[in-house]
Amino acid sequence: MVLADLPGDDIILCQITSQFSKDIYAIEITSSDFIVGSLPIISNIRPTRIFTADKNIIIRRNGTLKATITAKVSKILVDLLK
């Protein structure tokens, strides 16, 4: 999940995985959580797994999540950083 598209070649991302996690902060997403596009199976957004990458490694865009999901991710991130 793209958290921020920074100037230059960097992008801040949050992990999305299809693997089950005991992470209490994980947010389950299904096809119905997308405005456009989808993922092939139920997956989890892991707000505790943030990383920076070069934009050039991004191969494709799978879709756009609904505002309710991005708001949940943002709230968790803000709460964790307080």
PDB file of N, CA, C and O in Angstrom:
ATOM      1  N   MET A   1       0.856  -1.170   0.000  1.00  0.00           N
ATOM      2  CA  MET A   1       0.000   0.000   0.000  1.00  0.00           C
ATOM      3  C   MET A   1       0.900   1.230   0.000  1.00  0.00           C
ATOM      4  O   MET A   1       1.833   1.330   0.797  1.00  0.00           O
ATOM      5  N   VAL A   2       0.611   2.163  -0.900  1.00  0.00           N
ATOM      6  CA  VAL A   2       1.394   3.390  -0.975  1.00  0.00           C
ATOM      7  C   VAL A   2       0.916   4.353   0.108  1.00  0.00           C
ATOM      8  O   VAL A   2      -0.257   4.726   0.150  1.00  0.00           O
ATOM      9  N   LEU A   3       1.833   4.747   0.974  1.00  0.00           N
ATOM     10  CA  LEU A   3       1.526   5.727   2.013  1.00  0.00           C
ATOM     11  C   LEU A   3       1.881   7.134   1.562  1.00  0.00           C
ATOM     12  O   LEU A   3       1.166   8.088   1.871  1.00  0.00           O
ATOM     13  N   ALA A   4       2.991   7.268   0.826  1.00  0.00           N
ATOM     14  CA  ALA A   4       3.419   8.582   0.352  1.00  0.00           C
ATOM     15  C   ALA A   4       4.287   8.430  -0.888  1.00  0.00           C
ATOM     16  O   ALA A   4       5.205   7.610  -0.931  1.00  0.00           O
ATOM     17  N   ASP A   5       3.978   9.235  -1.887  1.00  0.00           N
ATOM     18  CA  ASP A   5       4.774   9.298  -3.109  1.00  0.00           C
ATOM     19  C   ASP A   5       5.672  10.520  -2.964  1.00  0.00           C
ATOM     20  O   ASP A   5       5.232  11.650  -3.175  1.00  0.00           O
ATOM     21  N   LEU A   6       6.912  10.295  -2.609  1.00  0.00           N
ATOM     22  CA  LEU A   6       7.846  11.370  -2.298  1.00  0.00           C
ATOM     23  C   LEU A   6       8.471  11.972  -3.552  1.00  0.00           C
ATOM     24  O   LEU A   6       8.512  11.325  -4.598  1.00  0.00           O
ATOM     25  N   PRO A   7       8.959  13.212  -3.451  1.00  0.00           N
ATOM     26  CA  PRO A   7       9.683  13.790  -4.588  1.00  0.00           C
ATOM     27  C   PRO A   7      10.913  12.926  -4.894  1.00  0.00           C
ATOM     28  O   PRO A   7      11.497  12.332  -3.988  1.00  0.00           O
ATOM     29  N   GLY A   8      11.291  12.861  -6.130  1.00  0.00           N
ATOM     30  CA  GLY A   8      12.426  12.028  -6.508  1.00  0.00           C
ATOM     31  C   GLY A   8      11.985  10.597  -6.758  1.00  0.00           C
ATOM     32  O   GLY A   8      10.876  10.352  -7.232  1.00  0.00           O
ATOM     33  N   ASP A   9      12.858   9.656  -6.436  1.00  0.00           N
ATOM     34  CA  ASP A   9      12.595   8.253  -6.759  1.00  0.00           C
ATOM     35  C   ASP A   9      12.040   7.415  -5.612  1.00  0.00           C
ATOM     36  O   ASP A   9      11.786   6.223  -5.787  1.00  0.00           O
ATOM     37  N   ASP A  10      11.848   8.024  -4.435  1.00  0.00           N
ATOM     38  CA  ASP A  10      11.411   7.237  -3.282  1.00  0.00           C
ATOM     39  C   ASP A  10       9.901   7.222  -3.106  1.00  0.00           C
ATOM     40  O   ASP A  10       9.199   8.156  -3.493  1.00  0.00           O
ATOM     41  N   ILE A  11       9.423   6.135  -2.510  1.00  0.00           N
ATOM     42  CA  ILE A  11       8.016   5.947  -2.196  1.00  0.00           C
ATOM     43  C   ILE A  11       7.954   5.243  -0.844  1.00  0.00           C
ATOM     44  O   ILE A  11       8.746   4.338  -0.580  1.00  0.00           O
ATOM     45  N   ILE A  12       7.018   5.652   0.012  1.00  0.00           N
ATOM     46  CA  ILE A  12       6.851   4.994   1.309  1.00  0.00           C
ATOM     47  C   ILE A  12       5.682   4.040   1.198  1.00  0.00           C
ATOM     48  O   ILE A  12       4.590   4.414   0.770  1.00  0.00           O
ATOM     49  N   LEU A  13       5.928   2.795   1.591  1.00  0.00           N
ATOM     50  CA  LEU A  13       4.949   1.724   1.437  1.00  0.00           C
ATOM     51  C   LEU A  13       4.627   1.052   2.765  1.00  0.00           C
ATOM     52  O   LEU A  13       5.396   1.118   3.725  1.00  0.00           O
ATOM     53  N   CYS A  14       3.477   0.411   2.789  1.00  0.00           N
ATOM     54  CA  CYS A  14       3.048  -0.391   3.926  1.00  0.00           C
ATOM     55  C   CYS A  14       2.779  -1.795   3.370  1.00  0.00           C
ATOM     56  O   CYS A  14       2.151  -1.946   2.322  1.00  0.00           O
ATOM     57  N   GLN A  15       3.252  -2.794   4.067  1.00  0.00           N
ATOM     58  CA  GLN A  15       3.145  -4.176   3.578  1.00  0.00           C
ATOM     59  C   GLN A  15       1.696  -4.644   3.491  1.00  0.00           C
ATOM     60  O   GLN A  15       0.889  -4.394   4.387  1.00  0.00           O
ATOM     61  N   ILE A  16       1.388  -5.321   2.403  1.00  0.00           N
ATOM     62  CA  ILE A  16       0.140  -6.070   2.252  1.00  0.00           C
ATOM     63  C   ILE A  16       0.553  -7.504   1.974  1.00  0.00           C
ATOM     64  O   ILE A  16       1.362  -7.762   1.083  1.00  0.00           O
ATOM     65  N   THR A  17       0.001  -8.432   2.734  1.00  0.00           N
ATOM     66  CA  THR A  17       0.370  -9.831   2.583  1.00  0.00           C
ATOM     67  C   THR A  17      -0.858 -10.726   2.637  1.00  0.00           C
ATOM     68  O   THR A  17      -1.848 -10.404   3.294  1.00  0.00           O
ATOM     69  N   SER A  18      -0.783 -11.834   1.950  1.00  0.00           N
ATOM     70  CA  SER A  18      -1.872 -12.813   2.001  1.00  0.00           C
ATOM     71  C   SER A  18      -1.675 -13.796   3.156  1.00  0.00           C
ATOM     72  O   SER A  18      -2.543 -14.624   3.434  1.00  0.00           O
ATOM     73  N   GLN A  19      -0.539 -13.697   3.815  1.00  0.00           N
ATOM     74  CA  GLN A  19      -0.237 -14.596   4.928  1.00  0.00           C
ATOM     75  C   GLN A  19      -0.969 -14.147   6.191  1.00  0.00           C
ATOM     76  O   GLN A  19      -1.039 -12.953   6.484  1.00  0.00           O
ATOM     77  N   PHE A  20      -1.508 -15.105   6.932  1.00  0.00           N
ATOM     78  CA  PHE A  20      -2.166 -14.795   8.197  1.00  0.00           C
ATOM     79  C   PHE A  20      -1.124 -14.286   9.173  1.00  0.00           C
ATOM     80  O   PHE A  20       0.009 -14.768   9.192  1.00  0.00           O
ATOM     81  N   SER A  21      -1.504 -13.320   9.976  1.00  0.00           N
ATOM     82  CA  SER A  21      -0.578 -12.746  10.942  1.00  0.00           C
ATOM     83  C   SER A  21      -1.252 -12.596  12.291  1.00  0.00           C
ATOM     84  O   SER A  21      -2.439 -12.277  12.367  1.00  0.00           O
ATOM     85  N   LYS A  22      -0.504 -12.825  13.349  1.00  0.00           N
ATOM     86  CA  LYS A  22      -1.018 -12.617  14.698  1.00  0.00           C
ATOM     87  C   LYS A  22      -0.888 -11.144  15.106  1.00  0.00           C
ATOM     88  O   LYS A  22      -1.180 -10.786  16.247  1.00  0.00           O
ATOM     89  N   ASP A  23      -0.456 -10.307  14.182  1.00  0.00           N
ATOM     90  CA  ASP A  23      -0.288  -8.881  14.402  1.00  0.00           C
ATOM     91  C   ASP A  23      -1.650  -8.258  14.733  1.00  0.00           C
ATOM     92  O   ASP A  23      -2.566  -8.283  13.911  1.00  0.00           O
ATOM     93  N   ILE A  24      -1.773  -7.702  15.932  1.00  0.00           N
ATOM     94  CA  ILE A  24      -3.058  -7.120  16.336  1.00  0.00           C
ATOM     95  C   ILE A  24      -3.414  -5.868  15.537  1.00  0.00           C
ATOM     96  O   ILE A  24      -4.561  -5.422  15.561  1.00  0.00           O
ATOM     97  N   TYR A  25      -2.447  -5.307  14.838  1.00  0.00           N
ATOM     98  CA  TYR A  25      -2.678  -4.112  14.041  1.00  0.00           C
ATOM     99  C   TYR A  25      -3.039  -4.420  12.586  1.00  0.00           C
ATOM    100  O   TYR A  25      -3.391  -3.511  11.834  1.00  0.00           O
ATOM    101  N   ALA A  26      -2.958  -5.665  12.189  1.00  0.00           N
ATOM    102  CA  ALA A  26      -3.258  -6.048  10.804  1.00  0.00           C
ATOM    103  C   ALA A  26      -4.720  -5.745  10.471  1.00  0.00           C
ATOM    104  O   ALA A  26      -5.612  -5.932  11.298  1.00  0.00           O
ATOM    105  N   ILE A  27      -4.942  -5.280   9.256  1.00  0.00           N
ATOM    106  CA  ILE A  27      -6.285  -4.961   8.773  1.00  0.00           C
ATOM    107  C   ILE A  27      -6.593  -5.884   7.599  1.00  0.00           C
ATOM    108  O   ILE A  27      -5.934  -5.818   6.561  1.00  0.00           O
ATOM    109  N   GLU A  28      -7.580  -6.728   7.764  1.00  0.00           N
ATOM    110  CA  GLU A  28      -7.965  -7.647   6.691  1.00  0.00           C
ATOM    111  C   GLU A  28      -8.665  -6.874   5.575  1.00  0.00           C
ATOM    112  O   GLU A  28      -9.504  -6.010   5.829  1.00  0.00           O
ATOM    113  N   ILE A  29      -8.304  -7.203   4.342  1.00  0.00           N
ATOM    114  CA  ILE A  29      -8.961  -6.592   3.186  1.00  0.00           C
ATOM    115  C   ILE A  29      -9.426  -7.677   2.223  1.00  0.00           C
ATOM    116  O   ILE A  29      -8.767  -8.698   2.024  1.00  0.00           O
ATOM    117  N   THR A  30     -10.589  -7.414   1.633  1.00  0.00           N
ATOM    118  CA  THR A  30     -11.160  -8.308   0.632  1.00  0.00           C
ATOM    119  C   THR A  30     -11.444  -7.494  -0.624  1.00  0.00           C
ATOM    120  O   THR A  30     -11.220  -6.284  -0.647  1.00  0.00           O
ATOM    121  N   SER A  31     -11.927  -8.142  -1.644  1.00  0.00           N
ATOM    122  CA  SER A  31     -12.244  -7.440  -2.900  1.00  0.00           C
ATOM    123  C   SER A  31     -13.240  -6.310  -2.686  1.00  0.00           C
ATOM    124  O   SER A  31     -13.196  -5.307  -3.399  1.00  0.00           O
ATOM    125  N   SER A  32     -14.140  -6.456  -1.713  1.00  0.00           N
ATOM    126  CA  SER A  32     -15.157  -5.423  -1.474  1.00  0.00           C
ATOM    127  C   SER A  32     -14.576  -4.156  -0.843  1.00  0.00           C
ATOM    128  O   SER A  32     -15.269  -3.142  -0.752  1.00  0.00           O
ATOM    129  N   ASP A  33     -13.315  -4.201  -0.406  1.00  0.00           N
ATOM    130  CA  ASP A  33     -12.666  -3.029   0.184  1.00  0.00           C
ATOM    131  C   ASP A  33     -12.005  -2.132  -0.862  1.00  0.00           C
ATOM    132  O   ASP A  33     -11.381  -1.130  -0.511  1.00  0.00           O
ATOM    133  N   PHE A  34     -12.133  -2.476  -2.123  1.00  0.00           N
ATOM    134  CA  PHE A  34     -11.530  -1.716  -3.211  1.00  0.00           C
ATOM    135  C   PHE A  34     -12.576  -0.904  -3.970  1.00  0.00           C
ATOM    136  O   PHE A  34     -13.689  -1.370  -4.216  1.00  0.00           O
ATOM    137  N   ILE A  35     -12.197   0.313  -4.334  1.00  0.00           N
ATOM    138  CA  ILE A  35     -13.030   1.130  -5.224  1.00  0.00           C
ATOM    139  C   ILE A  35     -12.814   0.636  -6.646  1.00  0.00           C
ATOM    140  O   ILE A  35     -13.762   0.471  -7.414  1.00  0.00           O
ATOM    141  N   VAL A  36     -11.547   0.404  -6.982  1.00  0.00           N
ATOM    142  CA  VAL A  36     -11.138  -0.080  -8.297  1.00  0.00           C
ATOM    143  C   VAL A  36     -10.142  -1.206  -8.071  1.00  0.00           C
ATOM    144  O   VAL A  36      -9.295  -1.115  -7.182  1.00  0.00           O
ATOM    145  N   GLY A  37     -10.235  -2.263  -8.864  1.00  0.00           N
ATOM    146  CA  GLY A  37      -9.287  -3.365  -8.766  1.00  0.00           C
ATOM    147  C   GLY A  37      -9.573  -4.276  -7.592  1.00  0.00           C
ATOM    148  O   GLY A  37     -10.618  -4.172  -6.949  1.00  0.00           O
ATOM    149  N   SER A  38      -8.628  -5.179  -7.314  1.00  0.00           N
ATOM    150  CA  SER A  38      -8.770  -6.128  -6.217  1.00  0.00           C
ATOM    151  C   SER A  38      -7.478  -6.917  -6.061  1.00  0.00           C
ATOM    152  O   SER A  38      -6.519  -6.731  -6.810  1.00  0.00           O
ATOM    153  N   LEU A  39      -7.476  -7.794  -5.080  1.00  0.00           N
ATOM    154  CA  LEU A  39      -6.400  -8.762  -4.909  1.00  0.00           C
ATOM    155  C   LEU A  39      -7.014 -10.143  -5.094  1.00  0.00           C
ATOM    156  O   LEU A  39      -8.206 -10.319  -4.843  1.00  0.00           O
ATOM    157  N   PRO A  40      -6.231 -11.123  -5.525  1.00  0.00           N
ATOM    158  CA  PRO A  40      -6.806 -12.438  -5.820  1.00  0.00           C
ATOM    159  C   PRO A  40      -7.327 -13.181  -4.586  1.00  0.00           C
ATOM    160  O   PRO A  40      -8.206 -14.034  -4.713  1.00  0.00           O
ATOM    161  N   ILE A  41      -6.806 -12.874  -3.405  1.00  0.00           N
ATOM    162  CA  ILE A  41      -7.269 -13.545  -2.188  1.00  0.00           C
ATOM    163  C   ILE A  41      -7.336 -12.546  -1.031  1.00  0.00           C
ATOM    164  O   ILE A  41      -6.758 -11.461  -1.094  1.00  0.00           O
ATOM    165  N   ILE A  42      -8.050 -12.933   0.018  1.00  0.00           N
ATOM    166  CA  ILE A  42      -8.121 -12.098   1.212  1.00  0.00           C
ATOM    167  C   ILE A  42      -6.704 -11.852   1.714  1.00  0.00           C
ATOM    168  O   ILE A  42      -5.898 -12.778   1.803  1.00  0.00           O
ATOM    169  N   SER A  43      -6.409 -10.594   2.042  1.00  0.00           N
ATOM    170  CA  SER A  43      -5.060 -10.211   2.452  1.00  0.00           C
ATOM    171  C   SER A  43      -5.111  -9.339   3.697  1.00  0.00           C
ATOM    172  O   SER A  43      -6.187  -8.993   4.185  1.00  0.00           O
ATOM    173  N   ASN A  44      -3.940  -8.991   4.202  1.00  0.00           N
ATOM    174  CA  ASN A  44      -3.825  -8.153   5.389  1.00  0.00           C
ATOM    175  C   ASN A  44      -2.876  -6.997   5.142  1.00  0.00           C
ATOM    176  O   ASN A  44      -1.772  -7.183   4.629  1.00  0.00           O
ATOM    177  N   ILE A  45      -3.319  -5.792   5.514  1.00  0.00           N
ATOM    178  CA  ILE A  45      -2.431  -4.638   5.524  1.00  0.00           C
ATOM    179  C   ILE A  45      -1.737  -4.659   6.874  1.00  0.00           C
ATOM    180  O   ILE A  45      -2.386  -4.830   7.906  1.00  0.00           O
ATOM    181  N   ARG A  46      -0.407  -4.484   6.873  1.00  0.00           N
ATOM    182  CA  ARG A  46       0.375  -4.515   8.112  1.00  0.00           C
ATOM    183  C   ARG A  46       0.961  -3.135   8.393  1.00  0.00           C
ATOM    184  O   ARG A  46       2.087  -2.859   7.980  1.00  0.00           O
ATOM    185  N   PRO A  47       0.226  -2.256   9.087  1.00  0.00           N
ATOM    186  CA  PRO A  47       0.719  -0.902   9.356  1.00  0.00           C
ATOM    187  C   PRO A  47       2.031  -0.858  10.145  1.00  0.00           C
ATOM    188  O   PRO A  47       2.723   0.160  10.141  1.00  0.00           O
ATOM    189  N   THR A  48       2.369  -1.945  10.811  1.00  0.00           N
ATOM    190  CA  THR A  48       3.638  -1.981  11.552  1.00  0.00           C
ATOM    191  C   THR A  48       4.814  -2.336  10.650  1.00  0.00           C
ATOM    192  O   THR A  48       5.956  -2.372  11.109  1.00  0.00           O
ATOM    193  N   ARG A  49       4.547  -2.599   9.374  1.00  0.00           N
ATOM    194  CA  ARG A  49       5.591  -2.942   8.396  1.00  0.00           C
ATOM    195  C   ARG A  49       5.669  -1.855   7.338  1.00  0.00           C
ATOM    196  O   ARG A  49       5.077  -1.979   6.266  1.00  0.00           O
ATOM    197  N   ILE A  50       6.398  -0.796   7.641  1.00  0.00           N
ATOM    198  CA  ILE A  50       6.558   0.341   6.732  1.00  0.00           C
ATOM    199  C   ILE A  50       7.973   0.319   6.167  1.00  0.00           C
ATOM    200  O   ILE A  50       8.934   0.018   6.876  1.00  0.00           O
ATOM    201  N   PHE A  51       8.086   0.639   4.888  1.00  0.00           N
ATOM    202  CA  PHE A  51       9.406   0.663   4.271  1.00  0.00           C
ATOM    203  C   PHE A  51       9.434   1.659   3.117  1.00  0.00           C
ATOM    204  O   PHE A  51       8.396   2.051   2.584  1.00  0.00           O
ATOM    205  N   THR A  52      10.632   2.050   2.753  1.00  0.00           N
ATOM    206  CA  THR A  52      10.843   2.956   1.627  1.00  0.00           C
ATOM    207  C   THR A  52      11.458   2.148   0.486  1.00  0.00           C
ATOM    208  O   THR A  52      12.306   1.283   0.705  1.00  0.00           O
ATOM    209  N   ALA A  53      11.020   2.442  -0.720  1.00  0.00           N
ATOM    210  CA  ALA A  53      11.553   1.742  -1.890  1.00  0.00           C
ATOM    211  C   ALA A  53      11.696   2.726  -3.047  1.00  0.00           C
ATOM    212  O   ALA A  53      11.138   3.823  -3.025  1.00  0.00           O
ATOM    213  N   ASP A  54      12.437   2.319  -4.029  1.00  0.00           N
ATOM    214  CA  ASP A  54      12.584   3.095  -5.257  1.00  0.00           C
ATOM    215  C   ASP A  54      11.327   2.889  -6.102  1.00  0.00           C
ATOM    216  O   ASP A  54      10.887   1.754  -6.287  1.00  0.00           O
ATOM    217  N   LYS A  55      10.755   3.958  -6.607  1.00  0.00           N
ATOM    218  CA  LYS A  55       9.536   3.877  -7.419  1.00  0.00           C
ATOM    219  C   LYS A  55       9.698   2.941  -8.616  1.00  0.00           C
ATOM    220  O   LYS A  55       8.727   2.348  -9.087  1.00  0.00           O
ATOM    221  N   ASN A  56      10.897   2.819  -9.089  1.00  0.00           N
ATOM    222  CA  ASN A  56      11.138   2.016 -10.296  1.00  0.00           C
ATOM    223  C   ASN A  56      10.955   0.524 -10.082  1.00  0.00           C
ATOM    224  O   ASN A  56      10.898  -0.224 -11.058  1.00  0.00           O
ATOM    225  N   ILE A  57      10.858   0.059  -8.827  1.00  0.00           N
ATOM    226  CA  ILE A  57      10.636  -1.378  -8.609  1.00  0.00           C
ATOM    227  C   ILE A  57       9.153  -1.748  -8.628  1.00  0.00           C
ATOM    228  O   ILE A  57       8.806  -2.928  -8.620  1.00  0.00           O
ATOM    229  N   ILE A  58       8.279  -0.735  -8.653  1.00  0.00           N
ATOM    230  CA  ILE A  58       6.840  -0.988  -8.688  1.00  0.00           C
ATOM    231  C   ILE A  58       6.475  -1.504 -10.081  1.00  0.00           C
ATOM    232  O   ILE A  58       6.726  -0.842 -11.088  1.00  0.00           O
ATOM    233  N   ILE A  59       5.885  -2.682 -10.118  1.00  0.00           N
ATOM    234  CA  ILE A  59       5.557  -3.330 -11.388  1.00  0.00           C
ATOM    235  C   ILE A  59       4.161  -2.956 -11.880  1.00  0.00           C
ATOM    236  O   ILE A  59       3.967  -2.669 -13.061  1.00  0.00           O
ATOM    237  N   ARG A  60       3.192  -2.964 -10.963  1.00  0.00           N
ATOM    238  CA  ARG A  60       1.817  -2.645 -11.357  1.00  0.00           C
ATOM    239  C   ARG A  60       1.026  -2.149 -10.153  1.00  0.00           C
ATOM    240  O   ARG A  60       1.450  -2.279  -9.005  1.00  0.00           O
ATOM    241  N   ARG A  61      -0.122  -1.584 -10.451  1.00  0.00           N
ATOM    242  CA  ARG A  61      -1.054  -1.120  -9.429  1.00  0.00           C
ATOM    243  C   ARG A  61      -2.227  -2.095  -9.416  1.00  0.00           C
ATOM    244  O   ARG A  61      -2.836  -2.349 -10.455  1.00  0.00           O
ATOM    245  N   ASN A  62      -2.544  -2.638  -8.250  1.00  0.00           N
ATOM    246  CA  ASN A  62      -3.633  -3.608  -8.165  1.00  0.00           C
ATOM    247  C   ASN A  62      -4.993  -2.968  -7.942  1.00  0.00           C
ATOM    248  O   ASN A  62      -6.019  -3.593  -8.211  1.00  0.00           O
ATOM    249  N   GLY A  63      -5.018  -1.737  -7.459  1.00  0.00           N
ATOM    250  CA  GLY A  63      -6.303  -1.093  -7.246  1.00  0.00           C
ATOM    251  C   GLY A  63      -6.208   0.070  -6.291  1.00  0.00           C
ATOM    252  O   GLY A  63      -5.127   0.492  -5.879  1.00  0.00           O
ATOM    253  N   THR A  64      -7.389   0.576  -5.951  1.00  0.00           N
ATOM    254  CA  THR A  64      -7.518   1.697  -5.024  1.00  0.00           C
ATOM    255  C   THR A  64      -8.437   1.269  -3.892  1.00  0.00           C
ATOM    256  O   THR A  64      -9.565   0.835  -4.125  1.00  0.00           O
ATOM    257  N   LEU A  65      -7.949   1.394  -2.668  1.00  0.00           N
ATOM    258  CA  LEU A  65      -8.740   1.017  -1.501  1.00  0.00           C
ATOM    259  C   LEU A  65      -9.741   2.112  -1.149  1.00  0.00           C
ATOM    260  O   LEU A  65      -9.518   3.288  -1.434  1.00  0.00           O
ATOM    261  N   LYS A  66     -10.835   1.714  -0.532  1.00  0.00           N
ATOM    262  CA  LYS A  66     -11.840   2.670  -0.069  1.00  0.00           C
ATOM    263  C   LYS A  66     -11.251   3.554   1.024  1.00  0.00           C
ATOM    264  O   LYS A  66     -10.315   3.162   1.721  1.00  0.00           O
ATOM    265  N   ALA A  67     -11.808   4.741   1.161  1.00  0.00           N
ATOM    266  CA  ALA A  67     -11.339   5.716   2.150  1.00  0.00           C
ATOM    267  C   ALA A  67     -11.431   5.172   3.573  1.00  0.00           C
ATOM    268  O   ALA A  67     -10.612   5.529   4.420  1.00  0.00           O
ATOM    269  N   THR A  68     -12.402   4.324   3.848  1.00  0.00           N
ATOM    270  CA  THR A  68     -12.534   3.764   5.201  1.00  0.00           C
ATOM    271  C   THR A  68     -11.323   2.922   5.574  1.00  0.00           C
ATOM    272  O   THR A  68     -10.893   2.929   6.727  1.00  0.00           O
ATOM    273  N   ILE A  69     -10.775   2.206   4.616  1.00  0.00           N
ATOM    274  CA  ILE A  69      -9.598   1.367   4.876  1.00  0.00           C
ATOM    275  C   ILE A  69      -8.358   2.237   5.048  1.00  0.00           C
ATOM    276  O   ILE A  69      -7.582   2.029   5.981  1.00  0.00           O
ATOM    277  N   THR A  70      -8.162   3.208   4.160  1.00  0.00           N
ATOM    278  CA  THR A  70      -6.981   4.064   4.291  1.00  0.00           C
ATOM    279  C   THR A  70      -7.041   4.872   5.583  1.00  0.00           C
ATOM    280  O   THR A  70      -6.005   5.152   6.185  1.00  0.00           O
ATOM    281  N   ALA A  71      -8.245   5.250   6.015  1.00  0.00           N
ATOM    282  CA  ALA A  71      -8.399   5.973   7.283  1.00  0.00           C
ATOM    283  C   ALA A  71      -8.010   5.081   8.465  1.00  0.00           C
ATOM    284  O   ALA A  71      -7.392   5.556   9.418  1.00  0.00           O
ATOM    285  N   LYS A  72      -8.364   3.805   8.411  1.00  0.00           N
ATOM    286  CA  LYS A  72      -7.979   2.863   9.475  1.00  0.00           C
ATOM    287  C   LYS A  72      -6.457   2.748   9.559  1.00  0.00           C
ATOM    288  O   LYS A  72      -5.882   2.769  10.647  1.00  0.00           O
ATOM    289  N   VAL A  73      -5.821   2.627   8.405  1.00  0.00           N
ATOM    290  CA  VAL A  73      -4.355   2.519   8.369  1.00  0.00           C
ATOM    291  C   VAL A  73      -3.735   3.790   8.937  1.00  0.00           C
ATOM    292  O   VAL A  73      -2.823   3.719   9.761  1.00  0.00           O
ATOM    293  N   SER A  74      -4.214   4.936   8.512  1.00  0.00           N
ATOM    294  CA  SER A  74      -3.688   6.218   9.004  1.00  0.00           C
ATOM    295  C   SER A  74      -3.854   6.346  10.511  1.00  0.00           C
ATOM    296  O   SER A  74      -2.932   6.779  11.203  1.00  0.00           O
ATOM    297  N   LYS A  75      -5.014   5.976  11.021  1.00  0.00           N
ATOM    298  CA  LYS A  75      -5.262   6.075  12.459  1.00  0.00           C
ATOM    299  C   LYS A  75      -4.301   5.190  13.246  1.00  0.00           C
ATOM    300  O   LYS A  75      -3.757   5.614  14.266  1.00  0.00           O
ATOM    301  N   ILE A  76      -4.094   3.976  12.779  1.00  0.00           N
ATOM    302  CA  ILE A  76      -3.165   3.069  13.465  1.00  0.00           C
ATOM    303  C   ILE A  76      -1.757   3.645  13.452  1.00  0.00           C
ATOM    304  O   ILE A  76      -1.067   3.622  14.471  1.00  0.00           O
ATOM    305  N   LEU A  77      -1.329   4.159  12.308  1.00  0.00           N
ATOM    306  CA  LEU A  77       0.014   4.737  12.214  1.00  0.00           C
ATOM    307  C   LEU A  77       0.183   5.918  13.168  1.00  0.00           C
ATOM    308  O   LEU A  77       1.197   6.017  13.858  1.00  0.00           O
ATOM    309  N   VAL A  78      -0.791   6.800  13.210  1.00  0.00           N
ATOM    310  CA  VAL A  78      -0.721   7.957  14.101  1.00  0.00           C
ATOM    311  C   VAL A  78      -0.706   7.498  15.551  1.00  0.00           C
ATOM    312  O   VAL A  78       0.087   7.997  16.349  1.00  0.00           O
ATOM    313  N   ASP A  79      -1.566   6.560  15.899  1.00  0.00           N
ATOM    314  CA  ASP A  79      -1.607   6.048  17.280  1.00  0.00           C
ATOM    315  C   ASP A  79      -0.281   5.395  17.681  1.00  0.00           C
ATOM    316  O   ASP A  79       0.183   5.566  18.809  1.00  0.00           O
ATOM    317  N   LEU A  80       0.314   4.660  16.770  1.00  0.00           N
ATOM    318  CA  LEU A  80       1.598   3.998  17.065  1.00  0.00           C
ATOM    319  C   LEU A  80       2.730   4.990  17.272  1.00  0.00           C
ATOM    320  O   LEU A  80       3.645   4.742  18.057  1.00  0.00           O
ATOM    321  N   LEU A  81       2.666   6.115  16.567  1.00  0.00           N
ATOM    322  CA  LEU A  81       3.744   7.091  16.645  1.00  0.00           C
ATOM    323  C   LEU A  81       3.568   8.118  17.763  1.00  0.00           C
ATOM    324  O   LEU A  81       4.453   8.942  17.993  1.00  0.00           O
ATOM    325  N   LYS A  82       2.453   8.072  18.445  1.00  0.00           N
ATOM    326  CA  LYS A  82       2.220   9.015  19.564  1.00  0.00           C
ATOM    327  C   LYS A  82       3.093   8.647  20.739  1.00  0.00           C
ATOM    328  O   LYS A  82       3.047   9.312  21.774  1.00  0.00           O
TER     329      LYS A  82
END
